[in-house]
Amino acid sequence: MPEQPDAAAFDELSALVRNLGEEIATFRKRAHAAEARLQAIATRGGGGDAAAEERVGQLEAENAELRARLAAVSERTGKVLERVRFMRQQHQGGV
């Protein structure tokens, strides 16, 4: 059946997109929580809190890592999408 490669690639793409959406939702929650904590610290006037500043540094490093992972997942998703488009073109050309 010529549709099976398309279906398999589409299933793979769907799984990647679903995982990407879940990761983005997790990142968004974490970012909002970090912003709320930072706002609470700023409101209390605790600008000289060394532990908080260290934690902010850790969160910034973690954010950079998460952005890199997100970029990698986006790249993989794009490659799968390209494969699906190619296979669809091949399928349509063969019909």
N, C-alpha and C positions, 0 to 999 in steps of 0.2 A: 504494500500500500504506500503510495507516494506521500501521503499526508503524515505518516508516522514520524519521520525526521522532524518535520515542522512542529508536530505536536510535542515531541520530546524537547525540542529547543524552546518552544513556547512555555512548557512546564518549568524548564530550568530558569527561563527569564522571569516567570511569575514568582518562583521561589526567591530569586535574587531580589526582585523588587519588593516582595513582602518583607524579607529580612532587612533590606535597606530602610523601609518604612519603620520597622520596629526599632532599628538602631537610631534613626533620627528622632523618634518619639522619646527614647531613653535619653539621648543627648539633650533634647529640649527640656525634659524634666530636670535633669541635673543642672543645666544652665540656669533655669529659673530658681532652683533651690539655692544655688551658689549666689545668684544676684540678690535673693531675699536675705541670705545671711550677711552678705556684704553691706546691704542697705541697713540691716539691724546694727551692724558694727559702726557704720558711719553715723547713724542716728544717736547711738550711745556716746559718740565722741571718742571712741576707742581707737583713734588713728595710730596710737603708738603701741598697739598690741602686737608684740613680736610673733606670738603663736598664730595670730590671725594672718599676719603678713606672710608667714611661712606657708600657711595653708593656701593662701591666694596664689603663691608661687607654684605650689604643687598642682592646684587646680588649673592654672594657666598651662603648665607642662602637660597635664592630662588632656586638656582641651586641644592642644596642638597635636597630640598623639591621635585623639579621636578624629580630628579633622583629616589627618593623613589616612586613617583607616577608611573614613567616609569617601575620600577621593579615590582610594584603591577600589572600593566596592562600586563606586560610580563608574570607574573605568571598566571593571569586569562586566558590569551590566551593559555598558555601551557596546562592548565586544560581542556579548551574547545577542544583543539586539541587531548588530550588523550581520551576524551569522543567520539569524532568523530572516532578515530581509533578503539576504543572498539566497537562502534556501527557498523562500517564497518566490523569488524571481526565477530560480531554476525550475521550480514546480510549474509556474505559470508558463514558462517558455517551453516546457515539455508537453503541456496539455494541448 
